[in-house]
Structure formats: C-alpha cells, structure tokens
Amino acid sequence: MSKEPEPKAPKAKVTIKSSRGMATYEVRRGIGFQALCTQHETPIEFDCREADCGICIFKVLANAEHLSKQTGMEEDFLKAMRADPDERLACQTRIQGDVTIQVDDT
C-alpha cells in the first residue's frame, strides 16, 4: 500500500519594500515575521521581540486583513507611540495571506 503524500501547507507571498528595493518571499501561512526573518535575509530588524522597543515596526501597504490581529501588548505599545493605524510590530504579527509591507531601514 502506498502512502498518500501529505498536503502541502498553504503558502503566502510577503512583499517587503525598503531602501534596498523590493523583495518577495513565499512562506507557510500562519508563521510570524520572526520566523520569516530567521529563514530569509530581510530588512526587518528585531531587538526585544516582546513589543517593548518598536525597532521592528513596519507599515502595511496592502492586505492588512491577511495579518493576525494585534496582541494586547502590540496594541498598547502602538497606542503609546501614537503609531499610524497601518503600522504593526513584526515581532507580534503572523502572516495569514499575501501582504505587502514597507520597512524604514534608513
């Protein structure tokens, strides 16, 4: 009896724009930006990884609905920083579908 191959996990395309240009990464849906940045060289920087420093902030350019909902810690931090509604923290965000973001890496 041959074993059926396991279905592949759904993929998402993450496009990141920065001063270096633009790059698109194909990742498994549901992973966080921290995992993406472990697997690929990206312009996203991390420090605390706990919604405490804001170094990993990015702006959503398209498909914000394809990102996880804000955690309580992320919401509190962004509110305290008076961040724009389209800004998120990479350390707290999971990718649920195709999305395009902008990173200020200057």
Secondary structure, 3 states (H helix, E strand, C coil): CCCCCCCCCCEEEEEEEECCEEEEEEEECCCEHHHHHHHCCCCCCCCCCCCCCCCCEEEEEECHHHECCCCHHHHHHHHHCCCCCCEEEHHHCEECCCEEEECCCC
